[in-house]
Amino acid sequence: MFCVKDLTRGKIAYIDERWKVNEAADLLCSCDQVFLPVVDRNLDAVGIITEKDILNWVCNGRDKEAKVSECMRTEFATVENNVSLIELVYIFAKENHSQMLVVSKRHVIGLIKRSVVLKYLLDRRKAARQAALGT
């Protein structure tokens, strides 16, 4: 069965909850992600931190040397790595997320982007049409 882990981007940037907010900002600016997963010592997801979170934190005069755990969101979208592609499509259709954190239990596996799922589905549709036409 084709599932989330088959389309997951596995090498992603993440940050330890004990790092500082300014370190999270530097890392977020250097990677191609809209958020950073925040992990504990076991690499289990405990939150996320976004550009918006950091901007709000700094604009409100908060200490950029504060720990990420003080600034992060603790409610965030995850999907288990063994969820089927069909279930994933329904999740993306229902929820307003462009990316979701892929986990196995709470352990971070990677990211899945809605655009990657869409491209995969369109490519499969194109291949099926070509096969039906014998090209």
GROMACS elastic network, one bead per residue, 0.5 to 0.9 nm:
[ bonds ]
;  ai    aj funct       b0    kb
    1    84     6  0.69850   500
    1    85     6  0.84148   500
    2     5     6  0.82855   500
    2     6     6  0.66061   500
    2     7     6  0.89210   500
    2    82     6  0.88185   500
    2    83     6  0.87284   500
    2    84     6  0.61023   500
    2    85     6  0.60430   500
    2    86     6  0.88792   500
    3     6     6  0.56659   500
    3     7     6  0.74765   500
    3    81     6  0.71456   500
    3    82     6  0.57369   500
    3    83     6  0.54824   500
    3    86     6  0.82084   500
    3    87     6  0.87519   500
    3    88     6  0.80846   500
    4     7     6  0.56060   500
    4     8     6  0.61405   500
    4    79     6  0.80295   500
    4    80     6  0.75271   500
    4    81     6  0.51497   500
    4    82     6  0.59990   500
    4    83     6  0.56594   500
    4    84     6  0.62008   500
    4    85     6  0.60349   500
    4    88     6  0.70367   500
    4   102     6  0.77980   500
    4   112     6  0.74873   500
    5     9     6  0.83553   500
    5    10     6  0.85527   500
    5    80     6  0.84992   500
    5    82     6  0.64553   500
    5    83     6  0.81267   500
    5   102     6  0.78197   500
    5   109     6  0.82949   500
    5   110     6  0.84973   500
    5   112     6  0.85238   500
    6     9     6  0.88535   500
    6    81     6  0.85359   500
    7    10     6  0.89959   500
    7   111     6  0.88943   500
    7   112     6  0.67508   500
    7   113     6  0.86581   500
    7   116     6  0.72604   500
    7   117     6  0.72864   500
    7   120     6  0.84503   500
    8    81     6  0.81413   500
    8   102     6  0.73008   500
    8   109     6  0.80522   500
    8   110     6  0.60120   500
    8   111     6  0.56315   500
    8   113     6  0.79998   500
    8   116     6  0.87768   500
    9    12     6  0.70358   500
    9   102     6  0.89169   500
    9   109     6  0.84414   500
    9   110     6  0.54370   500
    9   111     6  0.52337   500
    9   112     6  0.61675   500
    9   113     6  0.83515   500
   10   102     6  0.88130   500
   10   109     6  0.60520   500
   10   111     6  0.66297   500
   10   112     6  0.88312   500
   11   109     6  0.83774   500
   11   110     6  0.64677   500
   11   111     6  0.84650   500
   12    31     6  0.83572   500
   12    32     6  0.87753   500
   12    33     6  0.81651   500
   12    36     6  0.85213   500
   12    37     6  0.88972   500
   12   109     6  0.86759   500
   12   110     6  0.60492   500
   12   111     6  0.71665   500
   13    27     6  0.76849   500
   13    28     6  0.80444   500
   13    31     6  0.69863   500
   13    32     6  0.87906   500
   13    33     6  0.79834   500
   13    36     6  0.64677   500
   13    37     6  0.75789   500
   13   110     6  0.89259   500
   14    24     6  0.88586   500
   14    27     6  0.85161   500
   14    28     6  0.89047   500
   14    35     6  0.87431   500
   14    36     6  0.51339   500
   14    38     6  0.59849   500
   14    39     6  0.71019   500
   14    48     6  0.88249   500
   14   108     6  0.88870   500
   15    18     6  0.83621   500
   15    19     6  0.69803   500
   15    23     6  0.88075   500
   15    24     6  0.68611   500
   15    27     6  0.83068   500
   15    36     6  0.65407   500
   15    37     6  0.63163   500
   15    38     6  0.50026   500
   15    39     6  0.61673   500
   15    40     6  0.87280   500
   15    48     6  0.88516   500
   15    49     6  0.89272   500
   15    68     6  0.83548   500
   16    19     6  0.56184   500
   16    37     6  0.84898   500
   16    38     6  0.55781   500
   16    39     6  0.50001   500
   16    40     6  0.59174   500
   16    41     6  0.73634   500
   16    43     6  0.81001   500
   16    68     6  0.77416   500
   16    69     6  0.85982   500
   17    20     6  0.81841   500
   17    38     6  0.56034   500
   17    39     6  0.58280   500
   17    40     6  0.59939   500
   17    41     6  0.85041   500
   17    46     6  0.79260   500
   17    47     6  0.83244   500
   17    67     6  0.68024   500
   17    68     6  0.52541   500
   17    70     6  0.86006   500
   17    72     6  0.83986   500
   18    40     6  0.82078   500
   18    66     6  0.89721   500
   18    67     6  0.54262   500
   18    68     6  0.61661   500
   18    69     6  0.65804   500
   19    22     6  0.85058   500
   19    23     6  0.65704   500
   19    24     6  0.71853   500
   19    65     6  0.87535   500
   19    66     6  0.82050   500
   19    67     6  0.54813   500
   19    68     6  0.56917   500
   19    69     6  0.81171   500
   20    23     6  0.52452   500
   20    24     6  0.64676   500
   20    25     6  0.88517   500
   20    64     6  0.69074   500
   20    65     6  0.52102   500
   20    66     6  0.53526   500
   20    68     6  0.53300   500
   20    69     6  0.85840   500
   21    24     6  0.50251   500
   21    25     6  0.62971   500
   21    26     6  0.87933   500
   21    54     6  0.70312   500
   21    57     6  0.87081   500
   21    63     6  0.81494   500
   21    64     6  0.51694   500
   21    65     6  0.59150   500
   21    66     6  0.58412   500
   21    67     6  0.58559   500
   21    68     6  0.50262   500
   21    69     6  0.86876   500
   21    70     6  0.86225   500
   21    71     6  0.73106   500
   22    26     6  0.63132   500
   22    27     6  0.87059   500
   22    54     6  0.82511   500
   22    64     6  0.52503   500
   22    65     6  0.62583   500
   22    66     6  0.81965   500
   22    68     6  0.86893   500
   23    26     6  0.51229   500
   23    27     6  0.62353   500
   23    28     6  0.85311   500
   23    64     6  0.86814   500
   23    65     6  0.84209   500
   23    68     6  0.86985   500
   24    27     6  0.51525   500
   24    28     6  0.59513   500
   24    29     6  0.85051   500
   24    36     6  0.78271   500
   24    49     6  0.78289   500
   24    50     6  0.89727   500
   24    54     6  0.82501   500
   24    68     6  0.72126   500
   25    28     6  0.51393   500
   25    29     6  0.61302   500
   25    30     6  0.87071   500
   25    50     6  0.86550   500
   25    51     6  0.71910   500
   25    54     6  0.68033   500
   25    55     6  0.89676   500
   26    29     6  0.52996   500
   26    30     6  0.64503   500
   27    30     6  0.51853   500
   27    31     6  0.65086   500
   27    36     6  0.84307   500
   28    31     6  0.55504   500
   28    32     6  0.77761   500
   28    33     6  0.69672   500
   28    34     6  0.76659   500
   28    35     6  0.69830   500
   28    36     6  0.66490   500
   28    49     6  0.88972   500
   28    50     6  0.79031   500
   28    51     6  0.72789   500
   29    32     6  0.79322   500
   29    33     6  0.85739   500
   29    51     6  0.83956   500
   30    33     6  0.88803   500
   31    34     6  0.86824   500
   33    36     6  0.70160   500
   33    99     6  0.88572   500
   34    49     6  0.89685   500
   34    50     6  0.63615   500
   34    51     6  0.71189   500
   34    99     6  0.81006   500
   35    48     6  0.64254   500
   35    49     6  0.56067   500
   35    51     6  0.68312   500
   35    99     6  0.89756   500
   36    47     6  0.86294   500
   36    48     6  0.55140   500
   36    49     6  0.53767   500
   36    50     6  0.64653   500
   37    45     6  0.64797   500
   37    46     6  0.78284   500
   37    47     6  0.61285   500
   37    49     6  0.66550   500
   37    50     6  0.89652   500
   37   101     6  0.74518   500
   37   108     6  0.79825   500
   38    43     6  0.84559   500
   38    44     6  0.82416   500
   38    45     6  0.58020   500
   38    46     6  0.57614   500
   38    48     6  0.50288   500
   38    49     6  0.68783   500
   38    68     6  0.79019   500
   38    69     6  0.80134   500
   38    72     6  0.76128   500
   38    73     6  0.89970   500
   39    42     6  0.74264   500
   39    44     6  0.51910   500
   39    46     6  0.54086   500
   39    47     6  0.69651   500
   39    48     6  0.84209   500
   39   107     6  0.85223   500
   39   108     6  0.79378   500
   40    43     6  0.52521   500
   40    44     6  0.55922   500
   40    45     6  0.67210   500
   40    46     6  0.65373   500
   41    44     6  0.74201   500
   42    45     6  0.87996   500
   42   107     6  0.77364   500
   43    46     6  0.88383   500
   43   106     6  0.83351   500
   43   107     6  0.58449   500
   43   108     6  0.64220   500
   44   103     6  0.84810   500
   44   105     6  0.84006   500
   44   106     6  0.50084   500
   44   108     6  0.59405   500
   45    48     6  0.79633   500
   45   101     6  0.88048   500
   45   103     6  0.79961   500
   45   106     6  0.55669   500
   45   107     6  0.60799   500
   45   108     6  0.60091   500
   46    69     6  0.87548   500
   46    72     6  0.89114   500
   46    73     6  0.86108   500
   46    74     6  0.63607   500
   46    75     6  0.87619   500
   46   106     6  0.81107   500
   47    69     6  0.80415   500
   47    72     6  0.59968   500
   47    73     6  0.53215   500
   47    75     6  0.66807   500
   47    76     6  0.66532   500
   48    72     6  0.55436   500
   48    73     6  0.53579   500
   48    74     6  0.67492   500
   48    75     6  0.80149   500
   48    76     6  0.67464   500
   49    52     6  0.82268   500
   49    53     6  0.61545   500
   49    54     6  0.73294   500
   49    68     6  0.76636   500
   49    71     6  0.72210   500
   49    73     6  0.61479   500
   50    53     6  0.50782   500
   50    54     6  0.64514   500
   50    55     6  0.86533   500
   50    72     6  0.78765   500
   50    73     6  0.84598   500
   51    54     6  0.52162   500
   51    55     6  0.61077   500
   51    56     6  0.85804   500
   52    55     6  0.50316   500
   52    56     6  0.60144   500
   52    57     6  0.83734   500
   53    56     6  0.52809   500
   53    57     6  0.60666   500
   53    58     6  0.87234   500
   53    71     6  0.68372   500
   53    72     6  0.70940   500
   53    73     6  0.80472   500
   54    58     6  0.61668   500
   54    59     6  0.84311   500
   54    64     6  0.84622   500
   54    71     6  0.73163   500
   54    72     6  0.86068   500
   55    58     6  0.52878   500
   55    59     6  0.58761   500
   55    60     6  0.83715   500
   56    59     6  0.51059   500
   56    60     6  0.59558   500
   56    61     6  0.87046   500
   56    62     6  0.87136   500
   57    60     6  0.54216   500
   57    61     6  0.67912   500
   57    62     6  0.54563   500
   57    63     6  0.78012   500
   57    64     6  0.76832   500
   57    71     6  0.69507   500
   58    61     6  0.52315   500
   58    62     6  0.53308   500
   58    63     6  0.69981   500
   58    64     6  0.64381   500
   59    62     6  0.73694   500
   61    64     6  0.86048   500
   62    65     6  0.87795   500
   62    66     6  0.80293   500
   63    66     6  0.54122   500
   64    67     6  0.82072   500
   65    68     6  0.88421   500
   66    69     6  0.83107   500
   66    70     6  0.68485   500
   66    71     6  0.79979   500
   67    70     6  0.56196   500
   67    71     6  0.72743   500
   68    71     6  0.52565   500
   68    72     6  0.58612   500
   69    72     6  0.54441   500
   69    73     6  0.83859   500
   69    74     6  0.89691   500
   70    73     6  0.88422   500
   73    76     6  0.69436   500
   76   100     6  0.82991   500
   76   101     6  0.82471   500
   77    95     6  0.89862   500
   77    97     6  0.77764   500
   77    99     6  0.83877   500
   77   100     6  0.55865   500
   77   101     6  0.64227   500
   77   102     6  0.88909   500
   78   100     6  0.54376   500
   78   102     6  0.57228   500
   78   103     6  0.66340   500
   78   106     6  0.88246   500
   79    82     6  0.84840   500
   79    83     6  0.71935   500
   79    88     6  0.79862   500
   79    91     6  0.87849   500
   79   100     6  0.66550   500
   79   101     6  0.63169   500
   79   102     6  0.50729   500
   79   103     6  0.61893   500
   79   104     6  0.84293   500
   79   112     6  0.87175   500
   80    83     6  0.57150   500
   80   101     6  0.85502   500
   80   102     6  0.57323   500
   80   103     6  0.50184   500
   80   104     6  0.55379   500
   80   105     6  0.69292   500
   80   106     6  0.86120   500
   81    84     6  0.85943   500
   81   102     6  0.56860   500
   81   103     6  0.57295   500
   81   104     6  0.57974   500
   81   105     6  0.87817   500
   81   109     6  0.74666   500
   81   110     6  0.88270   500
   82   104     6  0.79358   500
   83    86     6  0.83062   500
   83    87     6  0.63836   500
   83    88     6  0.66285   500
   84    87     6  0.52457   500
   84    88     6  0.62379   500
   84    89     6  0.87514   500
   85    89     6  0.61920   500
   85    90     6  0.87197   500
   85   117     6  0.82942   500
   86    89     6  0.51964   500
   86    90     6  0.64739   500
   86    91     6  0.87646   500
   87    90     6  0.51502   500
   87    91     6  0.62246   500
   87    92     6  0.87518   500
   88    92     6  0.61892   500
   88    93     6  0.84832   500
   88   117     6  0.84968   500
   89    92     6  0.52135   500
   89    93     6  0.60708   500
   89    94     6  0.85847   500
   89   114     6  0.83321   500
   89   117     6  0.75094   500
   89   118     6  0.85966   500
   90    94     6  0.60462   500
   90    95     6  0.84614   500
   91    94     6  0.51678   500
   91    95     6  0.58800   500
   92    95     6  0.52853   500
   92    96     6  0.69399   500
   92    97     6  0.66419   500
   92    98     6  0.77248   500
   92    99     6  0.86996   500
   92   100     6  0.89515   500
   92   114     6  0.65930   500
   93    96     6  0.75703   500
   93    97     6  0.89434   500
   94    97     6  0.89900   500
   95    98     6  0.88960   500
   97   100     6  0.67511   500
   97   113     6  0.86148   500
   97   114     6  0.76815   500
   98   112     6  0.85671   500
   98   113     6  0.58517   500
   98   114     6  0.52393   500
   98   115     6  0.74475   500
   99   111     6  0.66844   500
   99   112     6  0.55702   500
   99   114     6  0.59591   500
   99   115     6  0.85164   500
  100   110     6  0.87023   500
  100   111     6  0.57654   500
  100   112     6  0.54800   500
  100   113     6  0.66185   500
  100   114     6  0.82935   500
  101   108     6  0.72805   500
  101   109     6  0.77752   500
  101   110     6  0.61204   500
  101   112     6  0.65632   500
  102   106     6  0.89091   500
  102   107     6  0.85277   500
  102   108     6  0.62726   500
  102   109     6  0.54071   500
  102   110     6  0.50449   500
  102   111     6  0.52662   500
  102   112     6  0.65466   500
  103   106     6  0.55130   500
  103   107     6  0.52645   500
  103   109     6  0.50384   500
  103   110     6  0.70045   500
  103   111     6  0.86318   500
  104   107     6  0.52204   500
  104   108     6  0.67004   500
  104   109     6  0.66272   500
  105   108     6  0.84411   500
  108   111     6  0.86578   500
  112   115     6  0.86948   500
  112   116     6  0.72504   500
  112   117     6  0.79208   500
  113   116     6  0.52750   500
  113   117     6  0.66761   500
  113   118     6  0.88262   500
  114   117     6  0.52016   500
  114   118     6  0.62378   500
  114   119     6  0.86875   500
  115   118     6  0.50132   500
  115   119     6  0.60836   500
  115   120     6  0.85284   500
  116   119     6  0.51452   500
  116   120     6  0.61301   500
  116   121     6  0.86525   500
  117   120     6  0.51151   500
  117   121     6  0.62334   500
  117   122     6  0.86569   500
  118   121     6  0.51761   500
  118   122     6  0.61573   500
  118   123     6  0.85497   500
  119   122     6  0.51181   500
  119   123     6  0.60171   500
  119   124     6  0.85475   500
  120   123     6  0.51501   500
  120   124     6  0.61974   500
  120   125     6  0.86335   500
  121   124     6  0.51303   500
  121   125     6  0.61734   500
  121   126     6  0.86515   500
  122   125     6  0.50289   500
  122   126     6  0.61582   500
  122   127     6  0.86060   500
  123   126     6  0.50992   500
  123   127     6  0.61552   500
  123   128     6  0.86031   500
  124   127     6  0.50729   500
  124   128     6  0.61120   500
  124   129     6  0.86350   500
  125   128     6  0.51274   500
  125   129     6  0.62755   500
  125   130     6  0.87013   500
  126   129     6  0.51690   500
  126   130     6  0.62450   500
  126   131     6  0.86228   500
  127   130     6  0.50898   500
  127   131     6  0.60828   500
  127   132     6  0.85756   500
  128   131     6  0.50606   500
  128   132     6  0.61438   500
  128   133     6  0.86495   500
  129   132     6  0.50787   500
  129   133     6  0.62599   500
  129   134     6  0.85639   500
  129   135     6  0.87889   500
  130   133     6  0.50933   500
  130   134     6  0.60241   500
  130   135     6  0.52095   500
  131   135     6  0.60721   500
  132   135     6  0.78425   500
